[in-house]
Amino acid sequence: MNKKFSKILTLVAGLIGLIAFYFFIRIVMVGDDIIETDAELQASIVSPFINFDKFVLIATGLIAVVFSILNLVKHPQVLKRTLLGIAALAVILIIAYSVSSDAAVLDVSGRVLEDGEAGSVSKWVSTGINFSAILGVIGLGFFVVDFVKGLAK
């Protein structure tokens, strides 16, 4: 990273910090009890702070995505490895989806839980659980292999 870009990033980070500190001081000066009870005060103090936070979060996410994509385009080997990783995750997701159940979610007494009806939502929740379990088993397997290699050395 060149010096000029580093200075600009430092200034932007400092500006964001100063704006956040300004909102923090305004909230502390007013006090929580008054803010909790007065809706007009909430709208004038807390709402701008929340909007600022949303802006910073969205800007940070967009910048991260844009720079990640630029880095992938600049380095084709990294792009190739990334696409292979995404393909492997897609295969695991397909496996998790195929073994998942779309049955209703029941409690201990056999009654259907609220919002636990059979169907696509139940299938996708089950898929998420199975997907996490498969990734956990794969991660544990790599951990054990690495541990055994470390013991062998």
GILIN-V411035 format. One record per residue. RES is the residue in three letters. D_CENTER is the distance of its C-alpha to the mean C-alpha in Angstrom with 2 decimals. Layout:
# GILIN-V411035
RES,D_CENTER + RES,D_CENTER
This chain:
# GILIN-V411035
MET,26.40 + ASN,29.59 + LYS,30.93 + LYS,30.90 + PHE,27.24 + SER,26.43 + LYS,28.58 + ILE,26.99 + LEU,23.46 + THR,24.99 + LEU,26.68 + VAL,23.67 + ALA,21.66 + GLY,24.80 + LEU,25.20 + ILE,21.72 + GLY,22.53 + LEU,25.95 + ILE,24.78 + ALA,22.33 + PHE,25.25 + TYR,27.56 + PHE,25.50 + PHE,25.26 + ILE,29.04 + ARG,29.75 + ILE,27.90 + VAL,29.64 + MET,33.01 + VAL,32.91 + GLY,31.71 + ASP,29.45 + ASP,32.28 + ILE,33.40 + ILE,29.95 + GLU,29.31 + THR,32.65 + ASP,33.18 + ALA,31.17 + GLU,32.71 + LEU,31.66 + GLN,28.07 + ALA,28.18 + SER,29.72 + ILE,27.68 + VAL,24.32 + SER,23.57 + PRO,23.94 + PHE,21.69 + ILE,18.90 + ASN,19.60 + PHE,19.53 + ASP,16.13 + LYS,14.81 + PHE,16.67 + VAL,15.38 + LEU,11.66 + ILE,12.58 + ALA,14.92 + THR,12.65 + GLY,10.16 + LEU,13.42 + ILE,15.09 + ALA,12.57 + VAL,12.78 + VAL,16.53 + PHE,17.31 + SER,15.56 + ILE,17.63 + LEU,20.66 + ASN,20.42 + LEU,20.31 + VAL,23.27 + LYS,25.21 + HIS,24.90 + PRO,25.82 + GLN,25.71 + VAL,22.04 + LEU,21.46 + LYS,23.56 + ARG,21.68 + THR,18.30 + LEU,19.89 + LEU,21.43 + GLY,18.17 + ILE,16.70 + ALA,20.09 + ALA,20.04 + LEU,16.74 + ALA,18.35 + VAL,21.47 + ILE,19.79 + LEU,18.14 + ILE,21.65 + ILE,23.21 + ALA,20.91 + TYR,21.68 + SER,25.35 + VAL,25.76 + SER,23.90 + SER,26.07 + ASP,26.12 + ALA,28.46 + ALA,28.28 + VAL,26.63 + LEU,29.55 + ASP,30.08 + VAL,32.65 + SER,35.55 + GLY,34.64 + ARG,33.60 + VAL,30.68 + LEU,27.81 + GLU,26.85 + ASP,24.58 + GLY,25.08 + GLU,27.50 + ALA,27.91 + GLY,26.36 + SER,23.38 + VAL,20.86 + SER,22.21 + LYS,22.16 + TRP,18.46 + VAL,17.59 + SER,19.99 + THR,18.53 + GLY,15.05 + ILE,16.97 + ASN,19.21 + PHE,16.59 + SER,14.97 + ALA,18.57 + ILE,19.66 + LEU,16.99 + GLY,17.95 + VAL,21.58 + ILE,21.19 + GLY,19.47 + LEU,22.22 + GLY,24.79 + PHE,23.84 + PHE,23.90 + VAL,27.35 + VAL,28.67 + ASP,27.67 + PHE,29.23 + VAL,32.41 + LYS,32.66 + GLY,32.41 + LEU,35.18 + ALA,37.30 + LYS,37.30
